[in-house]
Amino acid sequence: MKKILQQPDASIDRLLQHSRYLDYLTRRLQSYLPEEFAEQVSVVAFKNKQQLKLACNSPAWASKLRFYTPRLKRALQNDPQFNQLKKINIKVAFSNVNTKNKKNTLIYSQNAANVIADSAEHIEDEGLRETLMRLSRHVGEKSQR
């Protein structure tokens, strides 16, 4: 971002203009899609007015859109903005949220600790019983936090 802001104003203006153009194309595209797709799809590129590149926010939406693509292509080809369209590419574009450091947050309950402890009492194997008892104490401690 710092590099962008340090560039001449003309570069930033072109970038903003291109962004507005993609927003315009996205709104135009969405008018041809069922309402359920509205927040799930956006235009990321329109190369040579022949190749439309779309981004979906999940693999499931991308699959749904792929099934809808033939109908969408026919409809768009009747629009003057897209009349030269030959190909539609669909990609999945995940958000910029950093999920690598995200820890799984487990919800522990005292009930779970009690079930584990009760189960452990009926286990004949001494090692397994001890392991389950430690687990029940651990779950019990976590549930109190």
Backbone torsions as a table, in degrees:
resi	resn	phi	psi	omega
1	MET	NA	-38.0	-179.2
2	LYS	-60.3	-41.6	179.3
3	LYS	-62.4	-40.6	-179.5
4	ILE	-62.8	-44.9	-177.5
5	LEU	-68.6	-22.5	-180.0
6	GLN	-87.4	-9.1	-179.5
7	GLN	-76.7	162.1	178.1
8	PRO	-57.4	153.6	-177.9
9	ASP	-56.3	-32.9	-178.9
10	ALA	-61.5	-39.1	179.0
11	SER	-64.8	-43.6	179.2
12	ILE	-66.1	-40.8	178.4
13	ASP	-61.0	-42.4	178.2
14	ARG	-63.8	-40.5	178.9
15	LEU	-63.1	-45.5	178.6
16	LEU	-65.3	-40.5	179.0
17	GLN	-62.9	-43.3	178.9
18	HIS	-64.3	-40.3	177.8
19	SER	-61.8	-43.3	177.2
20	ARG	-64.2	-38.2	178.4
21	TYR	-63.1	-44.0	178.0
22	LEU	-64.6	-37.6	175.7
23	ASP	-62.9	-42.4	178.0
24	TYR	-60.6	-47.3	179.4
25	LEU	-63.1	-37.9	178.8
26	THR	-62.5	-46.2	178.9
27	ARG	-62.2	-41.2	179.6
28	ARG	-64.3	-44.1	177.9
29	LEU	-60.5	-44.9	-176.9
30	GLN	-63.0	-24.0	177.5
31	SER	-69.0	-17.0	179.0
32	TYR	-99.5	-4.7	-177.7
33	LEU	-103.2	154.6	171.8
34	PRO	-60.0	152.3	-175.3
35	GLU	-56.4	-31.9	-178.0
36	GLU	-62.3	-22.5	179.9
37	PHE	-84.9	-13.8	-168.3
38	ALA	-49.0	-49.1	-177.1
39	GLU	-91.1	0.1	-173.4
40	GLN	-101.5	-15.3	-171.2
41	VAL	-128.4	141.4	173.4
42	SER	-145.5	155.8	177.4
43	VAL	-84.9	129.5	177.2
44	VAL	-111.2	-18.1	177.0
45	ALA	-164.5	151.6	175.7
46	PHE	-140.0	88.3	-172.3
47	LYS	-83.7	125.4	176.3
48	ASN	52.1	24.7	-178.9
49	LYS	56.5	19.0	-179.2
50	GLN	-121.2	-26.3	-176.5
51	GLN	-123.5	116.6	-179.0
52	LEU	-101.6	124.2	179.2
53	LYS	-108.9	122.0	-177.9
54	LEU	-113.8	151.1	176.7
55	ALA	-121.5	135.4	174.5
56	CYS	-113.8	154.6	-175.7
57	ASN	-89.4	5.1	174.2
58	SER	-159.2	156.4	177.4
59	PRO	-61.2	-33.6	-179.9
60	ALA	-63.9	-45.0	178.6
61	TRP	-67.4	-35.3	177.9
62	ALA	-62.6	-41.7	178.5
63	SER	-64.2	-44.1	178.5
64	LYS	-60.2	-42.4	-179.3
65	LEU	-67.2	-35.3	179.0
66	ARG	-61.2	-37.1	177.0
67	PHE	-68.8	-28.8	-177.6
68	TYR	-88.1	-11.2	-172.9
69	THR	-55.9	-45.4	-179.0
70	PRO	-58.3	-43.1	179.2
71	ARG	-66.6	-41.4	179.6
72	LEU	-62.9	-43.9	-178.9
73	LYS	-61.1	-43.8	178.7
74	ARG	-62.1	-42.7	-179.4
75	ALA	-66.1	-43.2	-178.4
76	LEU	-66.6	-34.1	-178.8
77	GLN	-65.6	-18.4	175.8
78	ASN	-85.1	-8.2	178.9
79	ASP	-91.3	131.6	-179.4
80	PRO	-56.6	-31.3	-179.7
81	GLN	-67.4	-30.9	-174.1
82	PHE	-119.0	17.0	-171.3
83	ASN	-66.0	-17.1	178.1
84	GLN	-97.1	6.1	-175.5
85	LEU	-59.8	128.9	178.4
86	LYS	-116.5	-30.0	-173.0
87	LYS	-144.8	143.8	174.5
88	ILE	-122.8	122.0	175.3
89	ASN	-105.3	139.3	179.9
90	ILE	-123.0	128.7	178.9
91	LYS	-125.2	159.3	174.0
92	VAL	-98.5	125.8	179.6
93	ALA	-119.9	104.1	179.6
94	PHE	-75.5	157.3	179.0
95	SER	-69.1	169.2	-178.6
96	ASN	-82.4	14.5	-179.4
97	VAL	-70.7	131.7	179.5
98	ASN	-80.7	109.3	-178.7
99	THR	-101.3	-4.8	-178.2
100	LYS	-65.7	-39.9	-177.4
101	ASN	-92.7	3.8	-177.8
102	LYS	-74.1	124.8	179.3
103	LYS	-90.9	146.6	173.5
104	ASN	-71.8	122.9	-179.8
105	THR	-98.3	106.4	179.4
106	LEU	-90.0	144.7	177.8
107	ILE	-101.3	116.6	-180.0
108	TYR	-99.9	147.0	176.5
109	SER	-132.0	156.3	177.2
110	GLN	-65.3	-31.4	178.3
111	ASN	-62.0	-42.8	178.5
112	ALA	-62.2	-41.7	178.9
113	ALA	-61.8	-41.6	-179.6
114	ASN	-66.3	-40.6	179.1
115	VAL	-62.9	-42.8	179.8
116	ILE	-64.5	-44.9	179.8
117	ALA	-63.1	-43.9	179.0
118	ASP	-62.3	-39.9	178.7
119	SER	-66.1	-39.1	-178.3
120	ALA	-63.2	-34.7	-178.6
121	GLU	-62.6	-24.4	-176.3
122	HIS	-100.5	8.4	179.8
123	ILE	-92.1	130.2	-179.0
124	GLU	-80.0	-33.6	-179.0
125	ASP	-68.9	117.0	-175.6
126	GLU	-60.0	-43.9	-178.7
127	GLY	-64.3	-44.6	179.2
128	LEU	-66.0	-40.2	179.1
129	ARG	-61.2	-45.4	179.1
130	GLU	-62.3	-41.4	179.2
131	THR	-62.7	-44.3	179.0
132	LEU	-65.9	-36.5	178.2
133	MET	-65.6	-41.2	176.3
134	ARG	-62.0	-42.7	178.4
135	LEU	-61.7	-42.6	-179.5
136	SER	-65.4	-37.6	176.9
137	ARG	-65.8	-41.2	179.4
138	HIS	-62.6	-46.9	178.8
139	VAL	-63.5	-41.6	178.2
140	GLY	-60.5	-40.6	178.9
141	GLU	-66.6	-42.4	-179.6
142	LYS	-64.4	-34.7	-177.3
143	SER	-71.3	-20.4	-178.9
144	GLN	-86.2	-9.3	-178.8
145	ARG	-79.7	NA	NA
